[in-house]
Amino acid sequence: MTLAIAHRDGNILVIDAIREVRPPFSPESAVGEFAQLLKRYRINRIEGDRYGGEWPVEQFRRHGLTYEAAPKPKSDLYRDLLPLVNSKLVDLVDHPKLVNQLASLERRTARGGRDSIDHAPGAHDDIANAVSGVVGAISGVGVFDFEFWHDDRTWSGGAPSGDDLLWFLRR
């Protein structure tokens, strides 16, 4: 089980903490430890993968935390992390396992032509997944909430066409 905590400092996304609990362990105890750390950071809502179904939702709720499934799969999170790291917009902690896991990720193309990014067979990516997930949650990369707005205030020709609309990305 892994956990990553981050915050924004202006335009920079700063990784504050990484925790990993390796098997064998009690999942309930691990959630309890993570909940204590999250509360120290005054965090009451977290995002995670869908791996455990409703189990993590229920376990974190017992500790007063809201657990929501991340809207994107880890492959998309890895893809979105790369330009942020390369642009020095993410301040990663000096964590050898994180560096190793990120460097070991592989891009594969399925028969249908769709790319996926994942760890190699037999390897692990738990820490990389937690870090890319928290960066994705606070970066806003790939989050689109569009609204239509017409640029010409003298418009009187009815509904504007697609060419007459400006898209605004709101956060």
C-alpha positions in Angstrom: 0.0 0.0 0.0 1.3 3.4 -0.9 0.5 7.1 -0.2 1.8 10.3 -1.6 1.0 13.8 -0.4 1.7 17.0 -2.4 0.8 20.7 -2.4 1.1 23.6 -4.8 3.7 26.3 -4.3 2.8 28.8 -7.0 3.2 26.9 -10.3 5.3 24.2 -8.7 3.8 20.9 -7.5 5.8 19.8 -4.4 5.8 16.2 -3.2 5.7 16.4 0.6 5.6 12.8 1.7 5.7 9.2 0.3 4.8 6.2 2.4 4.9 2.6 1.4 3.8 -0.4 3.5 5.1 -3.7 2.1 3.5 -7.1 2.6 2.9 -8.8 4.9 0.8 -6.2 6.7 -2.6 -5.6 8.0 -4.5 -3.4 5.5 -6.6 -1.9 8.2 -3.5 -0.9 10.2 -2.0 0.6 7.1 -5.1 2.7 6.5 -5.0 3.8 10.1 -1.4 4.9 9.8 -2.1 6.7 6.5 -5.1 8.4 8.0 -3.0 9.8 10.9 -0.5 11.2 8.5 -3.2 12.7 6.2 -4.9 14.4 9.2 -1.5 15.9 10.2 -1.5 17.5 6.8 -5.2 18.6 7.3 -6.3 16.5 4.4 -9.8 15.1 4.5 -10.4 14.0 0.9 -8.1 11.7 -1.1 -8.1 10.1 -4.5 -6.9 6.6 -5.2 -7.1 3.8 -7.8 -10.1 1.5 -8.2 -8.1 -1.6 -7.2 -9.9 -2.3 -3.9 -13.4 -1.5 -5.0 -15.4 -0.2 -2.1 -13.0 -1.5 0.6 -10.7 1.6 0.7 -13.8 3.9 0.6 -15.2 2.2 3.7 -11.9 2.0 5.5 -11.0 5.6 5.1 -14.5 6.7 5.9 -14.0 5.0 9.3 -11.2 7.5 9.9 -13.3 10.5 8.8 -11.7 10.7 5.3 -13.4 10.7 1.9 -11.9 8.4 -0.6 -12.7 8.9 -4.3 -11.6 6.9 -7.2 -9.3 8.7 -9.5 -10.9 9.8 -12.8 -8.1 8.5 -14.9 -6.2 5.2 -15.2 -2.6 5.1 -14.2 -1.4 5.0 -17.8 -2.9 8.4 -18.4 -1.4 9.7 -15.1 2.0 8.5 -16.1 1.6 10.2 -19.5 0.5 13.5 -17.9 3.4 13.4 -15.4 6.2 13.3 -17.9 5.8 16.9 -19.3 5.4 18.3 -15.8 8.6 16.7 -14.6 10.5 17.6 -17.7 9.3 21.2 -17.4 10.5 21.2 -13.7 7.0 21.9 -12.5 7.1 19.0 -10.1 9.5 19.0 -7.1 10.1 15.3 -6.5 11.6 14.1 -3.3 14.9 12.2 -3.3 13.5 8.7 -3.2 15.5 6.0 -4.9 12.5 3.6 -5.3 10.5 6.4 -6.9 13.2 7.2 -9.4 13.8 3.5 -10.2 10.0 2.9 -10.7 9.6 6.0 -12.9 12.6 5.1 -15.0 11.5 1.5 -15.4 8.0 2.3 -16.8 7.4 0.9 -20.3 5.1 2.1 -23.1 3.4 -0.6 -25.0 1.1 -0.5 -28.0 -1.8 -2.9 -28.0 -3.1 -4.6 -31.1 -5.8 -2.0 -31.5 -3.1 0.8 -31.6 -3.8 2.1 -28.1 -0.7 3.0 -26.0 -0.4 2.0 -22.4 2.3 2.8 -19.8 2.9 0.3 -17.1 5.7 -1.5 -15.2 7.5 -4.4 -16.7 6.3 -7.9 -15.9 7.4 -8.8 -12.4 8.3 -5.2 -11.5 6.5 -2.7 -9.2 5.1 0.8 -9.7 3.2 1.4 -6.5 5.2 4.5 -5.5 5.3 5.9 -9.0 1.5 5.3 -9.2 0.9 7.2 -5.9 3.1 10.1 -7.0 1.6 10.4 -10.4 -1.9 10.2 -8.9 -1.3 13.0 -6.5 0.3 15.2 -9.1 -2.6 14.5 -11.4 -5.1 15.4 -8.7 -3.6 18.8 -7.9 -2.2 19.8 -11.3 -5.4 20.1 -13.2 -3.7 18.5 -16.3 -6.4 16.8 -18.4 -9.3 18.3 -16.4 -11.6 20.1 -18.8 -14.7 22.0 -17.7 -15.7 23.9 -20.8 -18.1 26.8 -21.2 -19.1 28.5 -24.4 -18.7 32.2 -24.9 -19.4 34.3 -28.0 -16.7 36.9 -28.8 -18.8 39.3 -30.8 -21.2 41.4 -28.7 -23.0 42.7 -31.8 -24.0 39.2 -32.9 -27.6 39.0 -34.0 -27.5 35.9 -36.2 -29.0 33.4 -33.7 -26.9 30.6 -32.2 -23.2 31.0 -33.0 -21.5 28.4 -35.1 -18.5 26.4 -33.8 -16.1 28.8 -35.6 -17.6 31.7 -33.6 -17.1 30.2 -30.2 -14.1 30.5 -27.9 -13.5 27.7 -25.5 -12.4 28.7 -22.1 -10.8 26.2 -19.8 -12.0 26.8 -16.3 -10.7 25.3 -13.1 
